[in-house]
Amino acid sequence: MTQRTLDMHAAFAAPALRAPAAARRLVGAAIAGSGAAVLIAHALGAIAHVAGA
């Protein structure tokens, strides 16, 4: 194959190789987001307890 053909194959294969990294970032963001939601829920519960609600 010529170099141009090899470059085209590499360019088309690159998104498939990057997909697992993107999935890991997405899962990491989801875990961080859910952790933040839990912290907010605990903080609101503490505020409600202090306010006497």
C-alpha positions in Angstrom: 0.0 0.0 0.0 1.1 3.5 -0.5 1.7 5.9 2.3 -1.4 7.8 1.5 -3.6 4.7 1.8 -1.9 3.8 5.1 -2.6 7.3 6.4 -6.2 7.0 5.4 -6.6 3.6 7.2 -5.0 5.2 10.3 -7.3 8.2 10.2 -10.4 6.1 9.9 -9.2 3.7 12.7 -8.4 6.5 15.1 -11.9 7.2 16.4 -12.4 3.5 17.2 -9.1 3.5 19.1 -10.2 6.7 21.0 -13.7 5.4 21.8 -12.7 3.5 25.0 -10.9 6.6 26.4 -14.0 8.7 25.7 -16.2 6.1 27.4 -13.9 6.1 30.4 -14.2 9.9 30.6 -18.0 9.7 30.3 -18.2 7.1 33.1 -15.8 9.2 35.2 -17.9 12.3 34.7 -21.1 10.4 35.6 -19.5 9.0 38.8 -18.3 12.5 39.8 -21.7 14.0 39.0 -23.5 11.4 41.1 -21.1 12.0 43.9 -21.7 15.7 43.8 -25.5 15.1 43.8 -25.1 12.9 47.0 -23.1 15.7 48.7 -25.7 18.3 47.8 -28.5 16.1 49.1 -26.7 15.6 52.4 -26.0 19.3 52.7 -29.7 20.1 52.0 -30.8 17.6 54.6 -28.4 19.1 57.2 -29.7 22.6 56.4 -33.3 21.4 56.7 -32.5 19.7 60.1 -30.9 22.9 61.4 -33.8 25.0 60.2 -36.2 22.7 62.0 -38.1 21.7 58.9 
